[in-house]
Amino acid sequence: MVDALAPVSPSERLLCGPGPTNVDPAALEAMQRPMLGHLDPELHDILLDLVAMLRRVYRAESGMVLPLQSTGTSGMEAGIANLVERGDTVIVGASGFFGKRIAEVARRSGADVVEVTAEWGRHVRNARLLAALDEHPHARLLAVVHGETSTGSEHPLAELGAEMRGSRTLLMADCVTTLGGVELDFDGWGIDFAYSCTQKCLGAPPGMSPIAVSDRALERRRRRRTPVPLSLDVELLRSYWVERPATYHHTAPILHIYALHEVLRQILIEGLEQRWARHAAAGRHFQVRALDAGFELLAEPEHQLAPLTAIRVPEGIDGKAVQQQLLADGLEIGGGLGPQAPAMWRVGLMGPNADTETADRVIGALIAAVEREDAPVPG
Ligand SMILES: Cc1ncc(COP(=O)(O)O)c(C=O)c1O
């Protein structure tokens, strides 16, 4: 019988699925600090510090940068809600669950969506996206997923941004699984709207969605014919997060703000390039060991994402049973996402878990669990 008045006592887990990852202990510690009110000028200074650090992590000196009080999905929705109006054309590169989700969000906003698709595990070639742009030169927005967490594929975003220079179509990038873990240069690559989340390579708890918006995207937002939903309106959010004196917009999630502030500080102390290199080394180490053990990876090798590896479940193995075995030992990995996903395991090495020791632990446990599953039934 469950005691309804007992406090929650969750088990210890090593979170090596597609996210959330384990929280950086420094962020957990920051969340214990004294709670300020959302209209306290002391908090407003903290917000400005946070924005300044977030600019460095996104490499976004221009435009506007701030975290939404929401998850990655609302970051996606904020991009569409601010930049797209009913009847606009939106081109989406979709070769996995989250590309499909962008298309769905755009469709729900009344956009005419041109979906350019590829098989799961491959990325949609830039040439095909550019061909769609040639066919729809008045498209308002072109969107891709930088790190497709459902397949482990990394989109060549720098090259796409370079090809789109001079186009009037805005470039939106889903950076949920890349911000703070994979090279990203918002200004340098010509991105107009990027969104992320806190629970992956940043190593904070879920609940915030850092976004970056270019100057020309802000200009498009100002010239809209129709209003933006209030909670996602970047102009209104700016009046709380960046303009001083701050204007009330919503009651900010103070403790999550402390956590995000702390992980951004940790990233800049570690060094952004060093952090990307740490994620690359951990991911590569895991992938080499997985291939050596005879597993097949879903993504194309030259476009393999570092923080997330998707492994095809070998023929005759019950993938879910393997996940359950690992979870019973305190290790969480993911399975396939959505009905279209091939049978797979998804392993994330993100934030504080992006190191070769953790990679060794996960691959060792996975091999042992598969061997147990594969064992002939006694008798
Ligand atoms: C690439 C990508 N985009 C968007 C999302 C949605 O983020 P959230 O679950 O925080 O809403 C996720 C979540 O895993 C993701 O991996």
The ligand as a Gaussian input file, in Angstrom:
#p B3LYP/6-31G(d) Opt

LIG

0 1
 C       15.694000      17.792000     -31.349000
 C       14.591000      18.038000     -30.361000
 N       13.725000      19.041000     -30.601000
 C       12.723000      19.320000     -29.753000
 C       12.541000      18.599000     -28.595000
 C       11.423000      18.931000     -27.672000
 O       11.926000      19.355000     -26.448000
 P       11.063000      19.199000     -25.083000
 O       10.858000      17.735000     -24.867000
 O       11.953000      19.848000     -24.072000
 O        9.800000      19.935000     -25.309000
 C       13.408000      17.543000     -28.294000
 C       13.240000      16.725000     -27.081000
 O       13.866000      15.734000     -26.873000
 C       14.468000      17.274000     -29.201000
 O       15.321000      16.284000     -28.954000

